[in-house]
Amino acid sequence: MESKVAPIFKYKYGILLREGGRYKVAKKLHEEVLEEQKQVLGNNHADTLRTMESLALSYSALGEYQEAKELQIIVLKRHKQVLGENHQDTLRAIGNLAVSYTDLGEHRRAQELEVMVLEKQKQVLGENHPGTLRTMGRLAVTYTHLGEHQRAKELKLTVLEKQKQILDESHPDTLRTMGNLANSYSALGEYQEAKELNAIVLEKCKQVLGENHPDTLRTMGNLAISYTQLGEHRRAKELNVVVLEKQTQVLGENHPDTLRTMGNLAIPYTQLGEHRRAKELNVVVLEKQTQVLGDSHPGTLRTMGRLAASYAHLGEHRRAKELNVVVLEKQTQVLGNNHPDTLHTMGNLASSYSDLGEHQKGQELKSVVLEKQNQLLGENHPHTLDTMCSLAVSYSDLGEHQKAKELRVLALEKRKEVLGDNHPDTREIAELLGSV
């Protein structure tokens, strides 16, 4: 009797540890339980598979994405054999595998699985079941990764409304959806809304999960991004430093979340003119992300783009151009021609052409980017306005000063409307127009 009770107790205790953010201890405990269950119950027993599934989630939480994926594939295969394709446990296993694909940057593959799971869960569990809502939330995050920000926002709002009714406002699933919705606001250029929602989520995470829980730290990092977007660069830098220190202690210096924060810290350094420091940080992050995530992961490519920007700020324009060419080629393959990240890199490459004196080439590429951003992001999105200002610089370089002035006046008007009079980007273009 005792030999049966002990593994069950250890399994459940491991889940509590993982939910509390103690991923390493949870992983070790579930590895021990799994070994015992394989010997006593066999590889295909429901309890064995449940432990394998939980162990895979610990791998995922620790940033060991490939290991998580491999284990999820085994679990899914056995669930299909033992329980069938439409069993609740099978559907949950497919959803967990989709998370692994997301973590590995394979967003299109994740989307296909999540759409399939969601359809079946609606039939088997119902539209308002917590498991169904969790899958809807994951699908919404995948839309974000794919650059479909409006679609993502609408789905997250639907999920959030239902989770508040069914689970309550302070449930971890609800808080996660609120944080994901804040990310959509941020991606859509609704920076003030993102900041306010991140602040609410952070306060609730501190109360429910504790100040040092990985989800709390991730939310602090998201709030720091909001500060950056609103031009509060000093505040963003200070908060990122705190998050980075805590994530290094809790998750380790090579965890994907820690590396993401290191990369985010480089942004306020850049905005504050500390370009050498930003470059050094981007070099470290890129090297580690290449090892941990691979050289074609969207997160790695984003860091490569930031490093190229650091080279440009330091006057290493040839190097910046070469790196932007590499990033653009990979993003086109991985994300597609019209993904916001791809368009951002196209804009950076166009600026590299301008910096190297290839003004016509720069102007033509910026015009293409502006047209696409108008269609995909909207004409008032901050990224669209950045491209508009950059295109104005190209017109000036080509001697088309009236055209440049008209574009700057339009950009200033829109920046005041979107970002406010006191945002650094607004002030910058106002000062430039004043000098002209």
Buried (B, 14 or more C-beta within 10 A) or exposed (E): EEEEEEBEEBBEBBBEBBBBBBBBBBBBBBEBBBEBBBEEBEEEBEBBBBBBBBBBBBBBBBBBBBBBBBBBBBBBEBBBEBBEEEBBBBBBBBBBBBBBBBBBBBBEBBBBBBEBBBEBBBEBBEEEBBBBBBBBBBBBBBBBBBBBBBBBBBBBBBBBEBBBEBBEEEBBBBBBBBBBBBBBBBBBBBBBBBBBBBBBBBEBBBEBBEEEBBBBBBBBBBBBBBBBBBBBBEBBBBBBBBBBEBBBEBBBEEBBBBBBBBBBBBBBBBBBEBBEBBBBBBBBBBEBBBEBBBEEBBBBBBBBBBBBBBBBBBEBBEBBBBBBBBBBEBBBEBBEEEBBBBBBBBBBBBBBBBBBEBBEBBBBBBBBBBEBBBEBBEEEBBBBBBBBBBBBBBBBBBEBEEBBBEBBEBBBEBBBEBBBEEBEBBBBBBEBBEEE
